[in-house]
Each structure stands twice: as structure tokens, then as C-alpha cells.
Amino acid sequence: MKFTKDTPVKLITFLGKSTAPKNTDDRENYWKLIGQHGIVIDEVEMNNDRVLVLFDGNLDDFEIENHNLIKNSLWIKKTDLEVLM
């Protein structure tokens, strides 16, 4: 599926899994975001399988690492996303 700018999405898995592996550091537990909505904010893909998603909510509220220049955005694998209509 082609993800274009402004495509609304929902995170359905993270790295292909629905739960975090054991011993996952709480600040790296991105599985907390499963079910969250956002939009693809750039058509550029990283490593041909990730798109930059701007989440609707504040990622700081989930107490996870967020180092991207655009606050509340993460590079997410396309296979972890569901397109919302």
C-alpha cells in the first residue's frame, strides 16, 4: 500500500508484534501506542518500509523516547499501520 502525505493511520502492532518483549525498557515500550491514531506527514520512506507518523496524542504522556525533530512523530513500519478511511 502507498502511504501518502496526510494519510490517516492507526498503529495496530509495533515491529510486527502486539506486545512488548520481556525486559523492554519502559522508555522504549512503543507498544503502549498500539491503538493510537495519527497521520503520515511525509511521503519520504526510510529504509523503504517506514513512514513518518505524527501521532494525535502527546508521546510524552506515554513516557517513551521521542527524539525526532518533529515532536510526537515516529518512523513506523508500514506493516504496523492500518489506513483509516
C-alpha positions as CSV (number, residue, x, y, z in Angstrom):
1,M,0.0,0.0,0.0
2,K,1.2,3.5,-0.8
3,F,1.2,5.9,2.1
4,T,0.9,9.5,1.0
5,K,1.1,12.7,3.0
6,D,-1.9,13.2,5.2
7,T,-3.0,9.6,5.2
8,P,-4.8,8.9,8.5
9,V,-3.5,5.8,10.2
10,K,-3.8,3.7,13.3
11,L,-1.0,1.8,14.9
12,I,-2.0,-1.9,15.1
13,T,1.3,-3.5,16.0
14,F,4.9,-2.4,16.6
15,L,7.7,-4.2,14.9
16,G,5.1,-6.8,13.9
17,K,4.1,-7.7,17.5
18,S,1.2,-6.7,19.6
19,T,3.0,-6.9,23.0
20,A,6.5,-5.7,24.1
21,P,9.2,-8.3,24.6
22,K,10.1,-9.1,28.1
23,N,12.7,-6.8,29.6
24,T,11.8,-3.9,27.3
25,D,12.8,-0.7,29.0
26,D,9.7,1.4,29.8
27,R,11.1,4.4,27.8
28,E,11.4,2.1,24.8
29,N,8.0,0.4,25.1
30,Y,6.4,1.8,21.9
31,W,3.8,-1.0,22.2
32,K,2.0,1.5,24.5
33,L,1.0,3.3,21.3
34,I,-1.0,0.4,19.8
35,G,-4.4,1.7,19.0
36,Q,-3.3,5.3,18.7
37,H,-4.1,7.4,15.6
38,G,-2.0,9.8,13.6
39,I,-1.3,10.9,10.1
40,V,1.6,10.3,7.7
41,I,3.4,13.6,7.4
42,D,5.8,12.9,4.6
43,E,5.8,10.8,1.5
44,V,9.5,10.0,2.1
45,E,10.1,6.5,3.3
46,M,13.0,5.4,5.5
47,N,14.6,2.1,4.6
48,N,11.8,1.6,2.1
49,D,9.5,0.3,4.8
50,R,8.9,3.1,7.3
51,V,6.9,6.3,7.2
52,L,6.9,9.3,9.5
53,V,3.7,9.4,11.5
54,L,2.6,12.3,13.6
55,F,0.5,10.9,16.4
56,D,-2.6,12.7,17.6
57,G,-1.6,12.5,21.3
58,N,1.5,13.7,23.1
59,L,4.1,11.0,23.2
60,D,5.5,12.4,26.4
61,D,2.2,11.3,28.1
62,F,3.3,7.7,27.3
63,E,6.7,8.3,28.8
64,I,8.5,6.9,25.8
65,E,11.6,8.2,23.9
66,N,10.8,10.8,21.3
67,H,13.9,12.2,19.6
68,N,12.6,13.2,16.2
69,L,12.8,16.9,15.2
70,I,9.0,16.9,14.8
71,K,7.5,16.5,18.2
72,N,5.1,13.5,18.6
73,S,6.3,11.8,15.4
74,L,8.0,8.4,14.9
75,W,9.2,6.4,12.0
76,I,6.8,3.4,11.8
77,K,6.9,0.3,9.7
78,K,4.1,0.4,7.1
79,T,3.1,-3.1,8.1
80,D,2.4,-1.9,11.6
81,L,-0.2,0.6,10.3
82,E,-3.8,0.4,9.3
83,V,-5.1,3.1,7.0
84,L,-8.2,4.8,8.3
85,M,-10.9,5.9,5.9
